[in-house]
C-alpha cells in the first residue's frame, strides 16, 4: 500500500467524519460534515443525495477540500487535509458502501430510499498529514491519482534557506520546533517538522530565507 493510500485509509477508518468545503454560485465557501465511506489506490469515496445543495456544488465545481481531525485536544491531534477533483460514479457502489458502513441503513432504511443517493470519488488530489502529538511535530505531503508534478490544488508551502545564508544561526534560535540543521552553510530546514510559522524568514538578517 502506498503512502498516499495509507493516509486515505486513515481518514476512512480512524476518523471517518470529515469537514468538506465547496464553493457556491456566489464564489463563497460552504462547509458540510461528510463521512468518507471507503478508500483504495484510486482515491476516496463518499455519497450524498442528489437533492442536496452539496450535490449541486460538486457537479458544478468538480472540486472540494476537506479536513479530517482526530484527537482529544490540540496536542494529541492528527489532521489530514485533502484537496482534489471529484466525479460522480452513480448508484452502483451504494450496496457495497452500505455493507461497509451499516449505520447508513438507519438513515436510509429501504431500497427505495437508497435510490436518492449517489457515490462520488475524489480521484485526483493532494494532501497533507499533520501530527501535533509528536515532538517535533510531524508533517508530510502526498498526492494521489496524478504525478506529483501535475498535482492539482496545492503548491509547496513552508520555507527554505538559500545560498545567501551566512551561518549566523538567527533562524535556528527562533524556530519553535528546533527543526533547522546548522551543521553546514546554508542551514537546512527539516520540512517534515516545520510549522510554517515564518519566524526564520523574519529573523534572517540577510534575507536568505524564502517561501517555497
Beta strands, then each sheet from edge to edge (+ up, - down):
strand 1: 17-23
strand 2: 29-35
strand 3: 38-40
strand 4: 43-49
strand 5: 63-70
strand 6: 78-90
strand 7: 117-131
strand 8: 138-144
strand 9: 159-161
strand 10: 180-181
strand 11: 188-189
strand 12: 209-211
sheet 1: 2+ 1- 5+ 6- 7+ 4- 3+
sheet 2: 2+ 1- 5+ 6- 7+ 8-
sheet 3: 9+ 12-
sheet 4: 10+ 11-
end
